[in-house]
Amino acid sequence: MTMYITPQDELHVEYQGIALTCPHCQTLTHLTAVATPKFEDLSRRRPKHIGIVFRCDACTEPVFLKFAVKAYTALRVELAANYAEIERARESFPLTYLPEEAEGMFKEALNCYAAGCFNAFGAMSRRTAQSLFRELGERGKLELFDTLQEIRTLAELDDDTFATLRAVLFGSDSDPWPHQPDINAERAGVLLEVMRDLLYQTFVRKARLLQAMTFRKFVAPTQAEAG
C-alpha cells in the first residue's frame, strides 16, 4: 500500500484505504482522514514520524495514527505503509468463566496490550499463568504445557517464538526474578492468541459445554411426551 501527502495537503492512499478495528465502537471499518499535516511544514522540518487524525466511518469518532516518513520529494511526502495505533481497540474475552484471581490478572493483561505496553502484557500473562498453576495444581500445569505443545504444532510456531512463550508462561517458579524475553508487538500478538486459546480450552469450553448439557436436560422431552 502506497501512502503520501501532496503539496495540496491531501493524503493519498492506494488500494482499499485504511481499515482497522475502531477503539471506540469495536467495529472493523474504514477510516477517513480529517486532519493531515501541511506539506510545506513537513518539507521544511522533515520529521521522521508524523501523526494523522482520521474519522471512523462507523461511529465518526476520531482515531489517531502515527506513520514513519519514507521519503521527502518535491511532489510528495511518502509514508510507510505500517502505522502505530495510538489508541488500540480493547481485546474481548469471556473473562467470567475464569477463576476470580486469574480473571483479574488477565483483564489487566488485556489492558496492557491495548495500551501497547507489550512487556507489561507479558509480565501479566505470566502472573495469569502462575495463578492458573495454583488453581489447577501440578497435573493441570502439565496439561497446560501439553496444550501449548499442541498450539505449537497447529500454528506452526518456529523454535524462537515457542521458546519465548515457554519462558514467559512456564519459567522456573523457584526463581524470584525470572528472566523474561523482550516482548515486541509481533510476539505480543502471538502471546495474546496463545493465552486466549489456553484459557478457552481450559475453562471457557468446559463451562459452556456444561451449561449446554444442563440446558438440554431441562428441555429434553419426558418419556410420556416422547410417546
N, C-alpha and C positions, 0 to 999 in steps of 0.2 A: 504494500500500500504506500503510495507516494503522497506526501503532505507538504504544502508550502504556503507561505504568505506572500501575496503580490504587493507591488508598490501602491496599489489602491487599498491596502489594508484588508484584503479579503483572504479568507482561509480556503484553500482548495484541497479537497480530499478525493482521491480517485477511488474507483470501485463503489462499494456499498456504504462508504462513510464509516463513522464510529458507532459501535453498538456495545453496550455493556449492561450489567445489572445495576439499576439505579439504587444508590444508597438510601434514598428516601422512600420510594414506593416498592422496592424489591422487584421491579419489572425489568425483564430483558428488553431493551428498547434502543432506538437510535437517538443520537444527540444532535442538537443544532447549536452551532457556535453563535454566541451573543456578544462576547467581548474579546476581541483579538488585539494583541499589542500592535502599535503602529510600526509600519515598515521602516520609516525614516529613523525612528528612535532606536529600533533594533539594529539597523545598519550602522548607526553611529556608536552605540555602546557595545554591540556584539557579545551579548551574554551567552554562556554555554547552555543555559536552560531557560525556558520561558513557560509561562502559565497562560492557559486559555480557559475562559468561563463558557460553559455550554448550558443549554436548557434541555432537560429531559422531555422528550416528545410525549411521554405518557402522563406525567404529573406536573410538568412545567417548572419543577424546582431546579435551582442552579447546581451544576456539577463542575468541579474544578479539576482540570487535568494538567500535569506537568510533562513537558516534552524536552528532549535534548535537541540542540540545533546541530544539523549535519554540515551545513554549508551556507555561506553568505555570498550571494552574487548580485549583480546589478539588477536582475529581473525577479529574484525570489530569495526568500529565506527558507531553506529546505529543512524540514523537521524529520526526526527519526520516527519510524512507524510505531515503535513501542512508546508507551507512556506510563506515568505513575499516577495512580488514583490517590488523590489527597484524602478523600473520604470514601472508604470501601463499604459496600453493602454487607450487612451482618449475615453471617452464615447461620442457617437454621438447622436445628436438630431436635428430635423429641426427647428433651432432657428429663422429662418427668418419669421416664422408665428407668433412669439410673439410680443407684444408691444415693442418698442425700449428700454425703460428702463429695462423691465423685461428680455429682450434678453441679455443685457449686464451683468446683475446680475447673471442670470442662467449660462451664459457662464463661468463666474468667479467661480461659484459654482462647475461646472464640472471640472475646472482646479484644484480646491482644492481637489476634490475627487480623481482625477488621481494622485495627489501628496501624497495621504494618509493623508491629513490634515482633518480628519473627523469632528472635532468640528468646524473648519472654514467652511467646507462644510455645516454643519447645520446652521451656522450663515448666510451664503449667501443664503441658501434655505429660511430662514425666511425673509430676505430682499427681495427676489424674491416674496414671498407670499404677503408681505406688499405692494409691487409695484402693484401686481395684484388687491389687495383690492382697492387701489386708482383708478385704471383703470376701474374696474367693478362696484364700488360702494357697498353699503351695501347689496343690493339684490344679487349681484354677489358673495360677500363673503359668504352669506348663501348658495348659490348654490354650491360653492366650498366645504363647510363643508358637505353638503349632499353627494357630490361625494366622499369625504373622508370616510363617513359612508358606502357607497356602497363598496368601496375598502376594508374596514374592513371586511365586510361580505364575499365578493368574495374570498379574500386572507386568510380568517380565522385568522386574526391577534389577538393575545392574548391581554389582557387588558393592560399590562405594555407597550407593543410595541405601542398600539394605544394611550395611554396616552402620550408617548414620542412624537409621531408625532403631536398630538394635541397641546402640549406645544410648540414645535418648530415652527409650522406653524400658530397657532391661539392663541398665547399668548396675554395678555392684551395690547392693543395699548396705554393705558394711562401710562403704566409702562416704564419709560425711560431706566431702566436697567432690562429688563425682564429675569427671571430665565430660563436658557436653560439646559435641562438634558445633561449629558455627552454622547457623541456620539462615540461608538466604531465602529469597522469595520462592524460588523453584522447589527447594527442599521442603519449605514450609507448606507449599501446596500439596506435595506428596504426603507429608506427615498428616495433614488435615484429613485427606481421604482415607489414609490408613486408620487413623483414630475413629473416624466415622464408621468404617467397616467393622473394626474390632468391637466397638460399643454396640453397634447394631446386631452383630452376630451373637454377642454375649448376653445382651439384656433386652433390646427392643424386639427382636424377632421372637424370642421366647415369650415375652409378656403379651405381645399381640396375638400369638398363637393360642395361648391360654385363654385370653379374652374371647377369641373367636370360638374356641371349643365350649366355653361356658355358655356363650350366646346360643350355640346350636343345641345344647341340652335343654334350654328353656323353650326354644321354638320348635323342637322336634315334635312331630305328631305322636300322640299316645297310641297304644295298640288298638283301642276302640275306634279312634278317629281314622287310623290307617285302614281298618277293616270296613 
